[in-house]
Amino acid sequence: MWAALLRPAAAGVRSLLACVLLLHTAIAVSAFLLLPRRLAALINRLAASSPLCSRYYSRHGATSAGDDDGDGSNEASGGGAGEGGSAQAEVPAMRLLRRNPWRVSSDVADGAEAEADPVGQPGQAPQGQQREMSLQECMRRYGSVPRMRVVIMVAGTRGDVQPAVALGLALQRAGGHCVRLATHEPYRGLVTGAGLEFFPLAGDPRGMMALTVKHKGMLFGDLRDLAWLRGQYRDIMDSCWEAATSAPSPEGSNTSSASTTVGGGLGVPYKPDLVVATAITYGAVHVAEALGVPLHVISTIPWRPTQDICHPWARGFGDTLAGHCTAMAAAALPQPPPAWVKQYAIARAYAQFAAASVGSVHSAASWWSSALLDHMAHLGIADLVIRFRQRLGLPLLSLRNTGFALYTVPTTFTFSKSLVVRPRDWGPHVEVSGPLLLPAAAAGGSGASDYTPPPDLVEFLARDPGRRHTLYIGFGSMTLAEELQLGQAIKTALAERPGVRAVVSAGGWGCLGLSGKVAEGQQAPDTAAAAAQSRQQGRGAEEAAAAPAGPLPAHHHAKQEETEQVRSCVVQQQPVQQVFVVGDVPHDWLFPRVAAVIHHGGVGTTAAGLLAGCPTFVAPSFGDLYFWGELCARAGVGPAPVPIDKLTADDIGRAIDVLLSSEAARQAAKRAGALLRQDCGVSAAVAHIYRGLSAAVST
């Protein structure tokens, strides 16, 4: 009897649980699909009401900021700074002052200036004292951009530092501003050689890159690696405060006039008027908040939630997060056979529904990819951020103390709109400027008017005057655990093509097995036999990844020393004239002198190759490198990318054949370069920064 009574009750409980599960799934799917659109509009509204971004929105009217889908704001912002129209009349164009009224000395203020000052009375200050005005007050009085102290904070690799140097040069030379660039010690020569003030930022970029390569850009599974990386972030945040407040030092200061008239002398505490930082420089946003100065973010990749682009770092197991979600949606909603679609109306309607659903899943997954990564990164260092904000006396309950910290900060993305279409759901406070290219003289670090290449390199390139058989091979500032295997693959591919010549870069850290003792253009010891034997024994990328090169946490040193014992130059000059090994050569000088380029896919290297009209093959290793490699293949400038840990001599050989023989790839690269040259990235980035200050440079 009890069994007969319990059976219906159990069935009812199962039905109730099934309904709850279905309801929960429906709510979760609905939130996944519908929230991104609403959250994007909310972010734009918050930005419109933020002191940092409100001026970007006031240029286009209040309606664009409140648009639910964000389309109105993007239409207004798509044209960039300085466009005409009735909306712009609200904010008059302003010119850039060559003198500096920002800090007015009371003993030189004349009576006419005192009468013209409706805000403050200089005469009230003690004799000889400096009376500091706010940025807004100065611009109201003078209608101009004053000369400012600007500190640029960059944590990362050379690919992050070099665009910041280009921006700093533009601000210093064209704007007369005092620019301090705070970055890691290995880049001191790059910064000071360009004529900018250098300030050392903590952190070991070589070690951080080595761990990133080891874990393929995914979450760290080794707790020791994670602990070491957290320590690096803590030190970087602490040094951000020092970079913004410490007095200039004789070693890092420059001799520009802006440095003396705006930045003050040696020993004088530094107080910036503007902070510019990259997205991954944790600590800059809190320093700017504590100092009460404007903050502007620059980024080389689309690092902001958008339904149009999946975050380049949201990648794992062979595809992006959006790709995995789209594949699951396509499997759950299979397309009917084409014959059914043509014959039956119901099949046609279902096919349209399935395609729209898959597209919605892709858009939603793309938006969530950035939001999830930002919040996961914040949670990983939340305790460090809390400690840092407590040290600065900042409130813990703040939007800046979340993964949303940078969403309402003016941001300039330094990639080209010809390669990446500007997302529709970004507000006017977000701009796409184009690549920030560093002049050849500054990139060379010599400070001379023209870059002077080594005579041997000039002679090597002169032997191919038609620029038909010489290519560039280099992998930038990457720590390649597969150095020996990759060097042997390059050597084999070139040996099978005796008519092909290559300029091989030994710059950066992952130098294709080249020891730093090998001079440019000289022959180095051959360890090809050792590399081939290692290959035959199956010591591939997975094992090599356990011992990346470069300064690492203490538990890595033993394995690193073992690796260094077998590391030497693998890429040797087979015939003397086939391979030329170079150090740090400016890309904008070298690439126009070669026929094609093979590289890791960094945004700066990719842009330089396309600007030179070079067909391109990318061998990415993690993160955004896949993103740029796929964009190059989509643009038709070269073959599809091959992950560097799977790259073989056959892959390199096939890529060389395509790059040097395909007229279609050559023409596509020329078209892409012509579009990139229209960007004027540095001037667009400077104009966007000025827009946040309610100013534009008049010509």
Buried (B, 14 or more C-beta within 10 A) or exposed (E): EEEEEEEEEEEEEEEEEEEEEEEEEEEEEEEBBEBBBEBBBBBBBBBBEBEBBBBBBBBBBEEBBBBEBBEBBBBBBBEBBBBEEEBBEEBEBBBBBEEBBBBBEBEEBEEEBBEEBEEBEBBEBEEEEEBEBEBEBBBEBBBBBBBBBBBBBBBBBBBBBBBBBBBBBBBBEEBBBBBBBBBBEBBBEBBBBBBBBBBBBBBBBBBBBBBBBBBBBEEBEBEEBBEBBBBBBBBBBBBBBBBBBBEBEEEBBBEBEBBBBBBBEEEEEBBBBBBBBBBBBBBBBBBBBBBEBBBBBBBBBBBBBBBBBBBBBBBBEEBBBBBBBBBEBBEEBEBBEEEBBEEEEEBBEBBEEBEEBBEBBBBBBBBBBBBBBBBEBBEBBBEBBEBBBEEBEBEEEEEBBBBBBBBBBBBBBBBBBBBBEBBBBBBBBBBBBBBBBBBBBBBBBBEEEEBEBBEBBEEBBEEBEEBEBBBBBBBBBBBBBBBBBBBBBBBBBBBEBEEBBBBBBBBBBBBBBBEEEBEBBEBBEBBBEBBBEBBEEEBBBEEBBEBBBBBBBEEBEEEBEEBEEEBBBBBBBBEEEBBBBBBBBBBBBBBBBBBBBBBBBBBBBBBBBBBBBBBBBBBBBBBBBBBBBBBBBEBBBBBEBBBBBEBBBEBBBBBBBBBBEBEEBBBBBBBBBEBBEEBBBBBBBBBBBBBBBBBBBEE
